[in-house]
Amino acid sequence: GFLGFIAPVAEFRFASAPPVQGHAAIRAAVDGFFSSISALSHDLRRTVADGDAVVCEGEVTYTRHDGSTIALPFCNVFEIDGGLISVYRIYIDVTPLYAA
């Protein structure tokens, strides 16, 4: 369902990873990240829209495979074209998620 909101040639960037483009590359990037965690949930705190851009700010809680959790602040920037996300950038420092 996730890719149904994404334009076929969209650009996606998660944290400090290099951007990827297109459904296949986005699916691989997202699947790779999700394999490193057990679950996540978002607490959306603020959304601002300006023309074709939407910015969302909040806190994401990750559940690690060992059952421990960590909450981290995030900010997502979306550019919308024709009702689909054409650019999707996730700004977050995930370093604490993988800290020992």
N, C-alpha and C positions, 0 to 999 in steps of 0.2 A: 503494500500500500504506500509506503514512503515514496517510492519513485513516481507514483501517480501525481504527486504535487510538483515534480521536478521536470523542467524542460529537457528534452532528449539530449541537447548539447550544452546543458548547464555546466557551470564551473562550481566546484565544491572545495572548500578548504576547512580542515579541522585543526585548530590550534596551530602549532608551528610546522605541521606537515606540509609538504608541497601541495599546491592545488592540483586537483584532477578534473578531467572534463569528460562528460558523457555518462550515460546510465551505467554502462559496464564498469567503468573506472570508479564511479561513485559507489556502486553496489559493493565492489571489492574493498574499497576503503572503509565503508561503514561496517561491512561484515567482519573485516579484520579487527576493527576496534571492538565491536560487540563480542568477539571471541575472547577478549581480554578481561571482560567483566561479566558478572552474573545478572545484573539488572541495573536500571536507573529510573529516576523519577525527577520531574522538573517542578519547581515552584516559580511560576512566572510572576515577576514583580512589577514590570512596566513594559509597555509597548508604545512605540512612537512610529507614526506613519507620515511620510512626506512624499507625495507623488507616487513614484513606482518603487520607493524604498520603505522597508519596515525594519525597525530595530527592536529587539526583545532583550530584556535584561532580567536576570533571575539567579536562582541557585539550583544546581543539579546535585542530586544525591546519588552516588554510585555505590553499588553493592559489589564487593570483590568476591572472587570465587571462594575465599575462606569465610564468607559471611559478614565480614567487617564492612562498615560503611564510612563514607567521607562525603561531606557537602562542600561544593566549590562554586564560586560565583562565575557566571558566564554572561556573554553578550553575543547575540546572533544578529547578523545583518543579512537581509534578504533583498534582492532586486527582483521585481516581478515584471514579467512580459507576457502579455496574452493570457493572464490568469495563472501562469505557472512560474515557479521560481527559476530564474535564469542565472543568478549568482547567489550562493549560499556560503556565508563565512561564519565560522564559529570561533569566537575569541575566548579562550580559556587556557589557564595554566594547569595541565594535567600532571605535572611533576609529582605533586603530593599523592595522587592516586596510585602511583607505582613505587612510592618510597617504601623502604623496608620497615 
